[in-house]
Amino acid sequence: MSNQPTPLPVVDLAADAPCCPPLAQRRVPAETAAVLAPAFKALGDPVRLQLMSMIASAEGGEACVCDLTPAFDLTGPTISHHLKTLREAGLVDAERRGTWVYYRARPAILRQLAALLTVEPAPGA
């Protein structure tokens, strides 16, 4: 049994439409913040941010763990832990093919996070 609370499904992270107005326009509701925070937290680690970048920019839209692991001076289990964190945060999907796992970014949640952080320049700036 997990000791982490299950976030309430208040925000549809798979939706293409932004979840809420940008931070600079209106306060983020507590329920929305609770759903989005794990994704931001997952990206707060330098290794996971690099992994996310490698996966999101991979040719063909997916990256094999066999291509991700050699890019770091870390053990396979450590890379697997970071990938699991990205998966649990809803940032990537994974598919096992034989002995390898392939990862794909989930563009909808990336758009949600980007929209939330969008700051429009002030008029006349």
Secondary structure as UniProt FT lines:
FT   TURN            9..10
FT   TURN            13..14
FT   TURN            23..25
FT   HELIX           30..43
FT   HELIX           46..56
FT   HELIX           59..61
FT   STRAND          63..64
FT   HELIX           65..68
FT   HELIX           69..71
FT   HELIX           76..88
FT   TURN            89..90
FT   STRAND          92..97
FT   TURN            98..99
FT   STRAND          100..105
FT   HELIX           107..117
FT   TURN            123..124
//
